[in-house]
């Protein structure tokens, strides 16, 4: 979706992060820098809007409950100015998807979801939940256990046919070739 570092002649994409927790900002910053993005931190909504206007940032990550000017209000103001950026609101509390859409956010995520939804929105990865990873790991383990334990655990549809169970085996082997060279 956005230019990556290493693409010749292109400017690196920018993400502005306005969040009042240094640990979260550090986590998000590292993730985007690994993908070649320039990361700029803003302290509040007003600074976010100034940076968005001057940097032409592709993505803005806003804490929904920023002090002074909330992330909700900042998002609405950014969308009135019509900048090219996408805004993601991050919340630690209630989620109001309808209101997030109303103020122009492309996505509303919970902080507990980590950076995956942010990277996904930027086109940098597919979010995978921990539950999905555990389910996949469990299924892979079951399959490998079934293969090692014998065919009794292997699904019937996936078993290879044996010569005795394959119909028309003799007919196929006794048929003459359809085409001959010569």
Phi, psi and omega in degrees: 000311181247159180295140177260158175295148181098344175279118186300138173076007181246145177280149179289140178292153182244141171235134175255131179243121176242096182212139186265026177231114184300324180296316179293317178300318179297317179298311181294318181300312180300317182298315181287323178296325177300334179263011174087012181275150169275131182245129179234132180261138176243148183269338182203181182296318182297317179294323178301315180295319178297315180295319180300321180289322184273330184265343187053052182294141178282330185220141176231128178252116185242132170290128184298324182251053174297147176289159179069288178243116185297160175298328178299311181293318178300317178300314180298317180295320178297322181286334176291324180285345174072033178290167183280355188282156171258140181244129174247127176265135179245127183236152174252354184241223181298151177246125177239087183301320181297317180292323177299318177294321180299318181278354174101011178289142176281340181198148173239120181234155174272145180302325183296345179284349179077205185267348185304314179296329179291315178296320179298316180297330178275000180078024185254000180174168178252126180292135178232123180284156178298323179298319179296320178296316180296319179297314179297316179299316179297316180294319178297320178296317180298318180295313181294324177295317178297321180292320181286325183281344181124175186284352182299327181270348183281133181304138183305319183295337183261356179288143177287139179292144176263158181303324180292330182265357181269116179290153175062025179295316181290325180294322181292317184286336182268351181290148177277150178301145180286327181237141175238149179273148173141000000 
